[in-house]
Amino acid sequence: MQFYSVKERRMVEVPDDQVRTEKYERVTKSGAKQVRYALKAEYNGQKLTKFVDEATYRKFGGK
């Protein structure tokens, strides 16, 4: 999976087995529920986050 490294200012390749999923849920001012799906990884001591769609999130084991 490719992530963008802000520190190195380039795309870096992270093995799929080192990628974990995370789901962010919140309630907006109007009362609607908002869900964002993310993939997280670590590369050379850098914490990387990539926001993805629900299908990609589930592909990496998200529930």
SVG drawing of the C-alpha trace seen along z (x, -y; Angstrom):
<svg xmlns="http://www.w3.org/2000/svg" viewBox="-30 -22 44 31">
<polyline fill="none" stroke="black" stroke-width="0.4" points="0.0,0.0 1.3,-3.4 1.2,-6.3 2.4,-9.9 5.3,-10.8 5.0,-14.5 8.6,-14.4 10.1,-12.9 7.6,-14.6 7.0,-11.5 5.0,-8.3 6.4,-5.4 5.5,-1.7 4.4,0.1 3.8,3.9 0.1,4.8 0.8,6.9 2.0,3.8 -1.2,1.7 -3.9,1.5 -7.4,0.0 -9.1,-2.7 -12.6,-4.1 -13.4,-7.6 -17.1,-8.3 -18.6,-11.6 -21.9,-13.4 -22.2,-16.7 -23.9,-19.8 -27.0,-18.9 -27.1,-15.5 -26.0,-13.4 -23.4,-10.6 -20.2,-10.9 -17.8,-8.0 -14.3,-8.2 -12.2,-5.2 -8.4,-5.3 -5.4,-3.0 -2.4,-3.5 1.2,-2.4 4.6,-3.2 7.5,-3.8 11.1,-4.6 9.6,-5.9 7.0,-8.0 3.3,-7.5 1.4,-7.5 -2.3,-7.9 -4.4,-7.5 -8.1,-8.1 -9.9,-5.6 -13.3,-4.5 -15.3,-1.8 -14.5,1.0 -10.7,0.5 -11.1,0.3 -12.9,3.7 -10.3,5.2 -7.7,4.6 -9.7,6.3 -11.9,3.4 -15.2,4.3"/>
</svg>
